[in-house]
Amino acid sequence: MRKWIIVGALLVAPAPAFAQKVNVDFDHSASFAQFRTYAWTAGTPAENPLAENRIRAAVGSQLAAHGFTLSPSPDVFVATIVVTQEHPELVANGFGGGLMLGGYATASVQTYETGTLIVDLYDRGTKQLVWRGTSTAALSDKPDKNTAKMNKAVAKMFEQYPPTQK
């Protein structure tokens, strides 16, 4: 009986929160000390122009904190890429082992959306990608929550800038 109570509790429990994942990669031959100015270049913007403005503000703030200034003749070009994807999720509600074992349970399919933000820095001279930060997280219906997640993700990316070369 205890086993069925535990199974029932797991079925009723809300879906787990999806942790924000942040990764950074870079060109090990690039000389990051020479990069001090930046300009924006085309990427894949967020569908919502307000979200895109928030992304650019967050990235620009982190670049400024690392000594960068916006310039018409930059050392690096910055592009952001935003991708969203819907995922189906089976949500079971109820208790017991279902109708056959005397319990009651229902299931439904709900969707959740994940968003991926990519920040690329391209060397102006070589036109090659020299640094990339990526973050993926579940999105909320509330823009304030998404903005907070995005700000945290961009800050975590730039904690690893300039990269330490081994």
N, C-alpha and C positions, 0 to 999 in steps of 0.2 A: 504494500500500500504506500509506504514511504517513497518508493521509487516513482510511483505515478504522481505523487504530490510534487516532487522535484521536477518531473517532466512537465507537468502542468504549469508550474511556476516559470519555467523557461519559456513556455509557449506564450505566456501572458506578458512576460518582460518586454520592455520596449527594445527596439533595434539598437544595437551598439552604436555609440557615436564614432564617427570615422575620424581618426586623428589626421591632422594636417601633416603632410609629408613635404619636406623641403630638401632639395638636392642642388649641389653646385658642381659644375665641371668647368675646366679652363684649359687653354692652350699652354702647355708647360714651357714653350719656347718664347712666349710673349713677355715683353718687358713692361710690366704694369706701372712701374714708377714714372714712365713717360706720359701716362694718360692723366690729363688734368682738365680737359674741356670735352663737352659732349653736345650733340644735337640729336633730335628725334628723327627717326626714319620710319618708313612704312612697316607695319607688322600686320597682325590680325587683331583688330580692335574688338573690345567687348561689344555685344549687341546694344547694350544700353549706353548711350553717350555719357550719362552721369557717372556710371561705373568706370568708363574709360578715363574720364577726367580725374577720378579718385586714384586710379592706378598710376597715371602719369604724375600726379602730385606726390604720391608715396615714393615712387622711384626717384623723382627729382629731389625730394627731401633727403633720401638716403645718399644719392650721389653728392649733394651739397655737403652732407655730413662727412663725406670722404674726400672733400677738397675739390670737387668738380664744379665747374661753372658752365652755364649754357653759352654756346658760342656759334657764330655763323661758319667758322672754319674750325671744326672740332678735331680732337684727337681720336674720339670714338663716336660711333653712331649707336644709338640705343633704339631697339625695337621691342615691343611687347606683343605677345601672342596670347590670346585668350580662347580657350576651348571649353565648351560645356557639353555634358553628356548625361542623358537620363538612364537610370538603372531600375529595373523592376525588383521588387522585394516582396517575398511571401511573408505575410503577417498572420500568425495564428493567434486566435483568442479563445479562451475557454479553460476548461479544467478536465482532469481525468483522461481516460484513454479513448475518448470519442464515443460515439453512440453504441458501438459494439460492447464496450466495457462499462456502460452505465454513466459515462461522463457526457459532457456537452462541449463541443469545440467547433469553431468556424475558422475559415481562412479567407484572406483576401489578398489581392495583389495591389501594392502601392508602389509608387515610383519616388525615387529621390534623385536629385541632380548633383553631380560633382562638377567642379570647375578646376581647370588647370591654368595657371598663369606661368608664362615663360618670359624671362627678361634676358635679352641678348645684348652683348656689347661687341661691336665690330670695329676692328682697327681700321682707321680711315686710310692709312697708307697701303696696307695689304688687302683691304676689303675682305678680310677673313674674320670669322667668329673667334673671339679670344676668351669670352667668359659667358657662361649660361647659368642662370638660376631658374629652377622650376619648383612649383608648389602645386599640390593637389589637395583638395578638401571637399567635403560635402557642403553644399550651398543651402542657405536658409531662404525663406520667403521674405525675411526682413533685411532690407538694404543695410541697416546699421550693423547687424551681425556680420554680414558679408564684408563690409568695409573694415570692421575690426579684425576679421580673419586675414583679409588681404594685407592690412598694415603689418600685422604680426609676421606674415609670410615674407613680405618684402624685407622687413628688418632682419629676419633670420637669414635670408639669402645674403644680405650685405654684411652680416657678421663675418662672412667668409671672403670678404673683399678688403684689400687685395689678397689673393690666395697665397698661401705659403708654399713655396716650391721646395721640394725635398731634394 
